[in-house]
Amino acid sequence: MKKQNIPTIIFFGAIWGIIEATLGHLLHLLPISIYISGSIMFPIVAYILYKAYALTKSKSSLLAIGMIAALIKAVDFFMPFGSPFKILNPMYSIIMESLMVVLVISLLNKKDLLNKASGLVIASFGWRLLYIGYMGVQFLATGYVSDYLVTFSATLNYVVTFGFISAIAALTIHYLDILAFKNVTLRYSRKINPIVSAVILVFAIVLTLFI
């Protein structure tokens, strides 16, 4: 990871943290949040990481962005909370999402939709499978039964049905991006003002603390 990418990493990690603290928080208030939240958040996150890669050209930077977003979520430990899993589980899903995007970023970087679609389907299903595996380990270690594991049908819906819906939503965002910049030649600057990154990071932490 190059030193000059640090402000960019902080910036995008903080943006992810802001989205988790606002939209993510609202989605988790919904009755069927176990299905809806990831289906909406992953397409947004995949696009953020895709744009971050355009600036950094670094896969390790994408993992670092996920780490920063997860650490921002960890700020909730300084506030009154019930089960620690309500904080740890979202942190884990953030890391898994960033990991899967790293694995398919070469496909997302292709110009044709087929490669992008393949990458997004793999990432959408992949991070959900990793998360279910984590839930299984968590159950064996603590006896905590997640809603994802209550029935086989619930697990199947989470991984397959909503994984596919999430991939379609992510592909739609990427298709709109292609249309928007089809006839535009972009010159990416890898420099994001460190002060701007620091301000956005502080804002993300404050939102996480008080929302």
C-alpha positions as CSV (number, residue, x, y, z in Angstrom):
1,M,0.0,0.0,0.0
2,K,1.5,3.3,-1.1
3,K,1.8,6.3,1.2
4,Q,0.1,8.6,-1.3
5,N,-3.0,6.4,-1.2
6,I,-3.6,6.9,2.5
7,P,-5.8,10.1,2.2
8,T,-7.9,8.3,-0.4
9,I,-8.2,5.2,1.7
10,I,-9.3,7.3,4.7
11,F,-11.7,9.3,2.6
12,F,-13.5,6.2,1.1
13,G,-13.4,4.3,4.4
14,A,-15.1,7.3,6.1
15,I,-17.7,7.6,3.3
16,W,-18.5,3.9,3.8
17,G,-18.7,4.6,7.6
18,I,-21.1,7.5,7.0
19,I,-23.4,5.3,4.8
20,E,-23.3,2.5,7.5
21,A,-24.2,5.0,10.2
22,T,-27.1,6.6,8.3
23,L,-28.6,4.3,5.6
24,G,-27.4,1.1,7.2
25,H,-28.8,2.2,10.6
26,L,-32.2,2.9,9.0
27,L,-32.3,-0.4,7.1
28,H,-31.6,-2.4,10.3
29,L,-34.8,-0.9,11.8
30,L,-36.9,-2.7,9.2
31,P,-38.7,-5.9,10.2
32,I,-36.9,-7.9,7.5
33,S,-33.6,-6.1,7.8
34,I,-31.6,-9.4,7.7
35,Y,-32.6,-9.6,4.0
36,I,-32.9,-6.0,3.0
37,S,-29.9,-4.3,4.6
38,G,-27.2,-6.3,2.8
39,S,-29.1,-6.3,-0.5
40,I,-29.1,-2.5,-0.6
41,M,-25.7,-1.9,1.1
42,F,-23.6,-4.2,-0.9
43,P,-24.3,-2.6,-4.4
44,I,-23.4,0.8,-2.9
45,V,-20.3,-0.6,-1.3
46,A,-19.2,-2.4,-4.4
47,Y,-19.5,0.8,-6.4
48,I,-17.5,2.8,-3.8
49,L,-14.7,0.3,-3.8
50,Y,-14.8,0.2,-7.6
51,K,-14.3,4.0,-7.7
52,A,-11.6,3.8,-5.1
53,Y,-9.7,1.3,-7.1
54,A,-9.8,3.7,-10.1
55,L,-7.9,6.2,-8.0
56,T,-5.5,3.9,-6.1
57,K,-4.9,1.0,-8.5
58,S,-4.3,-1.0,-5.3
59,K,-6.2,-4.1,-4.1
60,S,-4.6,-3.7,-0.6
61,S,-6.1,-0.2,-0.5
62,L,-9.6,-1.7,-0.9
63,L,-9.0,-4.0,2.1
64,A,-7.8,-1.0,4.1
65,I,-10.9,0.9,3.2
66,G,-13.0,-2.0,4.6
67,M,-10.9,-2.0,7.7
68,I,-11.4,1.7,8.3
69,A,-15.2,1.3,7.8
70,A,-15.2,-1.6,10.3
71,L,-13.2,0.4,12.8
72,I,-15.6,3.3,12.5
73,K,-18.4,0.8,13.3
74,A,-16.3,-0.4,16.3
75,V,-16.8,3.1,17.8
76,D,-20.3,1.8,18.9
77,F,-18.4,-0.1,21.7
78,F,-18.0,3.2,23.5
79,M,-21.8,3.6,23.7
80,P,-24.3,1.5,25.7
81,F,-25.1,-1.6,23.8
82,G,-26.7,-5.0,24.3
83,S,-25.2,-8.0,22.6
84,P,-21.6,-7.4,21.3
85,F,-22.6,-9.4,18.2
86,K,-24.7,-6.4,17.1
87,I,-21.4,-4.6,16.6
88,L,-19.1,-7.5,15.7
89,N,-21.3,-9.0,13.0
90,P,-21.6,-5.9,10.9
91,M,-17.9,-5.3,11.2
92,Y,-17.3,-8.8,9.9
93,S,-19.7,-8.4,7.0
94,I,-17.9,-5.1,6.1
95,I,-14.5,-7.0,5.9
96,M,-16.0,-9.8,3.9
97,E,-17.6,-7.5,1.4
98,S,-14.4,-5.6,0.8
99,L,-12.5,-9.0,0.5
100,M,-14.9,-10.3,-2.1
101,V,-14.7,-7.1,-4.1
102,V,-10.9,-7.3,-4.1
103,L,-11.1,-10.9,-5.5
104,V,-13.3,-9.8,-8.4
105,I,-12.0,-6.2,-9.0
106,S,-10.2,-7.3,-12.2
107,L,-13.6,-8.4,-13.6
108,L,-15.3,-5.2,-12.5
109,N,-12.6,-3.2,-14.2
110,K,-13.5,-4.7,-17.6
111,K,-15.6,-2.6,-19.9
112,D,-18.1,-5.3,-20.9
113,L,-21.2,-6.0,-18.8
114,L,-20.7,-9.7,-18.9
115,N,-17.4,-9.6,-16.9
116,K,-18.9,-7.0,-14.5
117,A,-22.0,-9.2,-14.0
118,S,-19.9,-12.3,-13.3
119,G,-17.8,-10.4,-10.8
120,L,-20.7,-8.9,-9.0
121,V,-22.6,-12.3,-8.8
122,I,-19.5,-14.0,-7.4
123,A,-18.9,-11.2,-4.8
124,S,-22.6,-11.0,-3.8
125,F,-22.9,-14.7,-3.2
126,G,-19.4,-15.0,-1.9
127,W,-19.5,-12.6,1.0
128,R,-22.9,-14.0,2.1
129,L,-21.5,-17.6,2.1
130,L,-18.6,-16.4,4.2
131,Y,-20.9,-14.6,6.6
132,I,-23.1,-17.7,7.0
133,G,-19.9,-19.7,7.7
134,Y,-19.0,-17.2,10.3
135,M,-22.5,-17.4,11.8
136,G,-22.1,-21.2,12.0
137,V,-18.8,-20.8,13.9
138,Q,-20.3,-18.3,16.2
139,F,-23.1,-20.7,17.0
140,L,-20.7,-23.5,17.8
141,A,-18.6,-21.2,20.0
142,T,-21.3,-19.3,21.8
143,G,-24.6,-21.0,21.2
144,Y,-25.9,-17.8,19.6
145,V,-28.4,-18.7,16.9
146,S,-28.6,-16.0,14.2
147,D,-31.8,-15.4,12.3
148,Y,-29.9,-16.5,9.2
149,L,-29.6,-20.0,10.6
150,V,-33.1,-20.5,12.1
151,T,-34.3,-22.5,9.2
152,F,-32.7,-23.9,6.0
153,S,-35.2,-21.8,4.0
154,A,-34.0,-18.6,5.8
155,T,-30.4,-19.4,4.9
156,L,-31.3,-20.2,1.3
157,N,-33.2,-17.0,0.9
158,Y,-30.4,-15.0,2.4
159,V,-27.7,-16.5,0.2
160,V,-29.4,-17.3,-3.1
161,T,-32.5,-15.1,-3.5
162,F,-31.3,-11.9,-2.0
163,G,-27.8,-12.5,-3.1
164,F,-29.1,-12.5,-6.7
165,I,-31.2,-9.4,-6.1
166,S,-28.2,-7.6,-4.6
167,A,-26.1,-8.6,-7.6
168,I,-28.7,-7.3,-10.0
169,A,-28.9,-4.0,-8.1
170,A,-25.1,-3.7,-8.2
171,L,-25.0,-4.4,-11.9
172,T,-27.6,-1.7,-12.5
173,I,-25.4,0.8,-10.7
174,H,-22.4,-0.2,-12.8
175,Y,-24.5,-0.1,-16.0
176,L,-25.7,3.5,-15.2
177,D,-22.1,4.4,-14.5
178,I,-21.1,3.1,-18.0
179,L,-23.9,5.1,-19.6
180,A,-23.0,8.3,-17.7
181,F,-19.4,8.2,-18.6
182,K,-19.7,6.5,-22.0
183,N,-18.5,9.5,-24.0
184,V,-16.4,11.1,-21.3
185,T,-12.6,10.7,-20.9
186,L,-11.8,10.7,-17.2
187,R,-8.5,11.7,-15.8
188,Y,-8.3,10.3,-12.3
189,S,-6.2,12.2,-9.8
190,R,-4.9,10.1,-7.1
191,K,-4.6,13.0,-4.7
192,I,-7.4,13.6,-2.2
193,N,-6.7,16.4,0.3
194,P,-5.7,14.9,3.6
195,I,-7.6,17.6,5.5
196,V,-10.8,16.7,3.6
197,S,-10.2,13.0,4.5
198,A,-9.6,13.9,8.1
199,V,-12.8,16.0,8.3
200,I,-14.9,13.3,6.7
201,L,-13.4,10.7,9.1
202,V,-14.3,12.7,12.1
203,F,-17.8,13.3,10.7
204,A,-18.2,9.5,10.2
205,I,-17.2,8.8,13.8
206,V,-19.5,11.5,15.2
207,L,-22.4,10.1,13.2
208,T,-21.7,6.6,14.4
209,L,-21.6,7.7,18.0
210,F,-24.8,9.7,18.0
211,I,-27.1,7.8,15.6
